[in-house]
Amino acid sequence: MGVALRDIIADYKTPVEWESLGGVAAVDANNTLYQFLTIIRQPDGTPLMDRNGRVTSHLSGILFRISNFLGKGIKPVFVFDGVPTDLKQARINARRKVRDTAGERWMEALQRGDEAEAYKQARSSTRVDATILATSKELLRLMGIPVIQAPGEGEAQAAYMVAKGDARYAVSQDYDTLLFGSPTLARNLTITGKRKIRGRTITVNLERIVLADVLSGLHISREQLIQIGILVGTDFNAGVHGVGPKTGLKLVQKGEFEAKLKESQPDFDPVPVIDLFLHPPVTSDYTLSWNHPDSEGIKKMLCDGYDFSEDRVNKALEAYAVKAGQKTLEGWF
């Protein structure tokens, strides 16, 4: 779920238009799939499914959103999480319990006819499992989109690719991507438009965050930004009770990070977490190559295999053939 830094990052979010986002985008795949599975649901929280009860929300999200990316001149590469570090296991276990509880409450809300509560609990029960990962990779392959398997955290690999110059920016909802050192982070690419949040409808717009602007504006280093994350809580450690991002910023700026940790969590050593953010496991063993989509393969998978409408799939595929004034795919590849 990332680190809660919104309150100190907000001033450094720049609204952008689709036209300014052309180029290679390193997409945090697991985060993006989670967004698709969370948002693409029926009013009672039921995800899209085929006639056999298999979830298809993620496939719908990939097909139609990525078609939109390509139509806007964005060349996505999907970066999937690798093996989680031991530091993350406690958080994984905690999330599993939360999702299991939410799943139970979803069923209870459905039984009593409380659609709003059902939708809320259904979203909280979202999980990305092995089947969702496998079918997502297969569809991306058919679409001609490169897929990279990170050795560790997907957002760390995406950040590495941006820092290396192989991608223009990283795509994720999580601010962890900045802690991992991505020079530029783009948010809301997969969830733009009207969204119902906590019972009200809001408009979600595209935004860009430049790490250098954040550090300069807050008068801190990247390591100090990581220290704030540790005080607030990351995927790899529990935060200090009562410390939010604004308080964390003040403590770090005054040089009181170590003292606050010793006072609140005397048995916790922050060095392994700091080192993970500064030196995460990444790989340079990848090839970025975008291929022509296998239209027949896509239709066979989605229409024959998962009951998608052939007309809708055909319309999505049309987006591949048009890009910013180009009328053929040859200009794209």
Secondary structure, 3 states (H helix, E strand, C coil): CCCCCHHHHHHHEEECCHHHHCEEEEEEHHHHHHHHHHHCECCCCCECECCCCCECHHHHHHHHHHHHHHHCCEEEEEEECCCCCHHHHHHHHHHHHHHHHHHHHHHHHHHCCCHHHHHHHHHHCCCCCHHHHHHHHHHHHHHCCCEEECCCCHHHHHHHHHHHCCCCEEECCCCHHHHCCCCEEEECCCCCEEEEECCEEEEECCEEEEHHHHHHHHCCCHHHHHHHHHHHCECCECCCCCCCHHHHHHHHHCCCHHHHHHHHCCCCCCHHHHHHHHCCCCCCCCCCCCCCCCHHHHHHHHHHHHCCCHHHHHHHHHHHHCECCECCHHHCC
